[in-house]
């Protein structure tokens, strides 16, 4: 028996940092959605627990116990056995939840393969794992453990761009001068992508400025995306996104960027 689970790219449309607990964890307020592009986790019964990474973005991805995929498998069942294969399509450490989404997909796939229930809480695996476990538009608060459903997003097309720079998340949070920032506005229902873009324009990603201070090329990416309905950085970076009115417009923009900046990772997608 073989089971596969899709691990979509996670996009922080907003990311307000509203405080910091005594244990160092930051309090977040974020509208999260997911793209129709991502990695693929495939699991099958085996005599032991093994892990292999394939795909165009597999270079440099660890295959030892430091990888969240193996941590998720051990978390679900310390004695479980399976052959796990990750087909890596998304850039790693890019602010789009690649590792967390892979871990969540692993939990879903192994839950079906092994016939065990998903854990009640997965925040110990990482702040983004709970929101990735059920990929849909969600209002994420707390340390990633408070999730509230929102109205489905309108049909929204986007382009994702990562310039290929390493922006370590701890460094970005440490560079954030103010940890107690205003929360996000209540999330309304959006009739179309233009209304979503208009609302996003008065929200924030509090990590965008400190990430740009560490990697100024992020500002170059945002400048390239300024023809969209709205553009911003996702998560702690360095991936940025821009919303467009149609799939054709997003695809054309992606082609132009791939031609002009061949070293960048560029992908058109649809958000939901």
C-alpha positions in Angstrom: 0.0 0.0 0.0 1.3 3.5 -0.9 -0.2 6.8 0.2 0.7 10.2 -1.1 0.0 13.6 0.4 0.4 17.0 -1.2 2.4 19.6 0.8 1.3 23.0 -0.6 3.3 26.2 -0.3 2.0 28.2 2.7 1.6 32.0 2.2 1.4 34.5 5.0 -0.7 37.2 3.4 -0.2 39.2 6.6 2.1 38.6 9.6 1.7 40.9 12.6 4.0 40.2 15.6 2.0 41.2 18.6 4.2 40.1 21.5 6.8 37.8 22.9 6.3 35.2 25.7 8.8 34.7 28.5 10.0 31.5 26.9 11.0 33.5 23.8 8.2 32.4 21.5 6.7 35.3 19.5 2.9 35.9 19.3 1.6 36.1 15.8 -1.5 37.3 14.1 -1.6 36.2 10.4 -3.9 35.5 7.5 -2.6 32.3 6.0 -3.5 30.7 2.7 -2.0 28.0 0.5 -0.9 27.7 -3.1 -1.7 25.0 -5.6 2.0 24.3 -6.0 4.1 22.3 -3.5 6.0 19.2 -2.6 4.7 15.6 -2.5 5.2 13.1 0.3 4.8 9.4 -0.5 4.8 6.7 2.1 4.7 2.9 1.9 5.1 0.0 4.3 8.7 -1.1 4.9 10.8 -3.1 7.4 12.2 0.1 8.9 11.7 3.8 8.8 13.7 5.4 5.9 13.6 8.8 4.2 14.6 9.8 0.7 14.5 13.2 -1.0 14.1 13.6 -4.7 13.0 16.4 -7.1 14.5 19.5 -8.5 15.0 21.2 -5.1 16.4 18.2 -3.3 20.0 19.5 -3.1 21.0 20.3 0.5 17.8 19.0 2.1 18.9 17.0 5.1 17.8 13.4 5.2 18.8 12.7 8.9 16.8 13.1 12.1 17.0 16.9 11.8 14.4 16.9 9.0 10.9 17.7 10.1 9.6 14.8 8.0 11.3 12.3 10.2 10.5 14.2 13.3 6.8 14.1 12.3 7.0 10.4 11.7 8.5 9.7 15.1 6.0 12.1 16.7 3.1 10.2 15.2 4.5 6.7 16.2 8.0 6.3 17.6 8.0 2.7 16.5 6.4 3.1 13.1 8.0 1.8 10.0 7.7 3.2 6.5 9.6 4.2 3.4 9.1 8.0 3.1 9.9 9.8 -0.1 9.8 13.6 -0.4 9.6 15.0 -3.9 11.0 18.5 -3.3 9.6 21.2 -5.6 9.7 24.2 -3.2 12.8 26.1 -2.1 13.8 25.3 1.5 13.9 27.9 4.3 12.0 30.4 2.1 9.2 31.7 4.2 6.6 29.5 2.6 6.4 26.8 5.1 8.1 24.1 3.0 9.5 22.0 5.9 6.3 22.5 8.0 4.1 21.6 5.1 6.2 18.5 4.4 5.9 17.5 8.0 2.1 18.0 8.0 1.8 16.0 4.7 3.8 13.3 6.3 1.5 13.2 9.3 -1.6 12.9 7.0 0.0 10.2 4.8 1.3 8.1 7.7 -2.0 8.5 9.6 -3.7 6.8 6.7 -1.0 4.2 6.1 -0.7 3.2 9.7 -4.4 3.6 10.6 -3.7 5.9 13.5 -5.4 9.2 14.4 -3.7 12.6 13.8 -2.3 14.1 17.0 -4.5 16.7 18.8 -1.6 19.2 18.9 1.4 19.5 16.6 2.8 22.8 17.7 5.8 21.1 19.3 6.9 20.2 15.8 7.0 23.9 14.8 4.7 27.0 14.8 3.7 26.4 11.2 2.8 22.7 11.4 -0.7 23.1 12.9 -1.8 25.5 10.1 -0.3 23.3 7.4 -2.0 20.2 8.8 -5.4 21.3 7.3 -4.3 23.6 4.4 -7.0 26.2 3.8 -7.4 29.9 4.5 -7.0 30.3 8.3 -6.5 33.1 10.8 -3.5 32.0 12.8 -2.8 33.5 16.2 -0.8 32.8 19.4 2.4 30.8 18.7 0.7 29.2 15.7 -1.6 27.1 17.9 -4.8 29.2 17.6 -6.5 28.7 14.3 -9.8 30.2 13.2 -11.5 29.4 9.9 -12.3 32.4 7.7 -14.5 32.8 4.6 -13.0 31.1 1.5 -10.7 33.4 -0.4 -12.0 34.6 -3.8 -10.4 33.3 -7.0 -6.9 34.7 -6.6 -3.9 34.2 -8.8 -0.4 35.0 -7.7 3.3 34.8 -8.6 5.8 33.6 -6.0 9.4 34.7 -6.3 12.4 33.7 -4.2 15.8 35.3 -5.0 17.8 32.4 -3.6 19.2 34.1 -0.5 19.3 32.5 2.9 17.5 34.6 5.5 17.6 32.6 8.8 14.3 33.1 10.7 15.9 33.6 14.2 18.0 36.5 12.8 14.9 38.1 11.3 13.0 37.9 14.6 16.0 39.2 16.5 16.3 42.2 14.2 12.6 43.1 14.8 12.9 46.2 17.0 9.4 46.3 18.3 7.8 43.0 19.4 4.5 44.4 20.6 2.8 45.6 17.5 -0.9 46.2 16.8 -2.9 43.1 15.8 -4.4 42.4 12.4 -7.8 43.7 11.6 -10.7 41.2 11.7 -10.8 39.2 8.4 -13.9 40.0 6.3 -15.3 38.2 3.4 -13.8 39.3 0.1 -15.9 39.4 -3.1 -12.9 39.4 -5.4 -9.1 39.5 -5.5 -9.1 43.3 -5.8 -11.0 43.6 -2.5 -8.5 41.2 -0.9 -5.6 43.3 -2.2 -7.2 46.5 -0.9 -7.6 45.0 2.6 -4.0 43.6 2.5 -2.7 47.1 1.7 -3.5 48.3 5.2 -2.2 45.2 7.0 1.5 44.4 7.5 4.2 41.8 7.6 6.3 43.0 10.5 9.2 40.8 9.5 9.5 42.3 6.0 11.7 45.3 7.0 14.1 43.3 9.2 14.4 40.7 6.5 15.2 43.3 3.9 17.9 44.7 6.2 19.5 41.2 6.1 18.9 40.6 2.4 18.3 43.8 0.4 17.6 41.8 -2.7 14.1 41.2 -1.3 13.4 44.9 -2.0 14.5 44.3 -5.6 12.0 41.4 -5.8 9.2 43.5 -4.4 10.0 46.3 -6.9 9.7 43.7 -9.8 6.3 42.7 -8.5 4.8 46.2 -8.1 2.6 45.9 -11.1 0.4 43.4 -9.3 -2.7 44.2 -7.3 -0.6 43.8 -4.1 2.9 42.5 -3.3 4.6 41.6 0.0 7.0 39.1 1.5 5.7 35.9 3.0 6.7 34.7 6.5 10.2 35.6 7.4 11.3 35.6 3.8 12.8 35.6 1.4 9.9 34.5 -0.9 7.6 37.3 -2.0 4.2 37.2 -3.7 2.1 39.4 -5.8 -1.6 39.1 -6.6 -2.9 39.3 -10.2 -6.3 39.6 -11.8 -6.0 36.4 -13.9 -4.1 33.2 -14.3 -2.9 34.4 -17.7 -1.5 37.6 -16.3 0.3 35.7 -13.5 1.7 33.2 -16.0 3.0 36.0 -18.3 4.6 37.8 -15.3 6.3 34.6 -14.2 7.7 34.0 -17.7 9.1 37.5 -17.9 10.7 37.3 -14.4 12.2 33.8 -15.2 13.7 35.3 -18.4 15.1 38.4 -16.8 16.2 36.7 -13.5 17.1 33.1 -14.3 18.8 32.6 -10.9 15.5 33.3 -9.1 12.8 30.7 -8.3 9.6 31.9 -9.9 6.2 30.2 -9.9 2.7 31.2 -10.9 0.0 29.7 -8.8 -3.5 30.0 -7.5 -4.2 30.8 -3.8 -7.0 29.3 -1.6 
